[in-house]
Amino acid sequence: MSTAQEELPEPIESLLNRAVGLPDPAERARLRQAGSLSQAEVAEALGVHRIQVSKWESGRSEPRQPHRQVYARLLHALAIKFPKGV
């Protein structure tokens, strides 16, 4: 029986990562800043290092599951609260 913590084969992991849409890196940073959140605060809430959030916001890397899904939910909530151009 598999568990939620079990590693998935790379092709499946890749599909899952693509299935959860994220805004472009600059919008990720804008949303975080609009919410007056630091990279460290976001990182702590997601259980990653601050440098990971920095890389996600600069486009140097993309979050992987399970962090990608939770990060996407955070960004979506921030986008509702702080729409672009308002």
DADA-V268199 format. One line per field, one symbol per residue. ss: DSSP state (H for helix, E for strand, C for the rest). phi: phi as a letter, one per 40 degrees, with the letter a starting at -180 (. if undefined). psi: psi as a letter, one per 40 degrees, with the letter a starting at -180 (. if undefined). A space follows every 10 residues. Layout:
ss: ???
phi: ???
psi: ???
This chain:
ss: CCCCCCCCCH HHHHHHHHHC CCCCHHHHHH HHHHCCCCHH HHHHHHCCCH HHHHHHHHCC CCCCCCHHHH HHHHHHHHHH HCCCCC
phi: .cbcccccdd ccdccccccc cbccdccdcd cccccfbcdc ccccccgbcd cccdccccgc abcbcccdcc cccccccccc cbccgb
psi: hiidehhiid dddddddddh iiiidddddd ddddefiidd dddddefiid ddddddeeee iiiiiedddd dddddddddd dgihe.
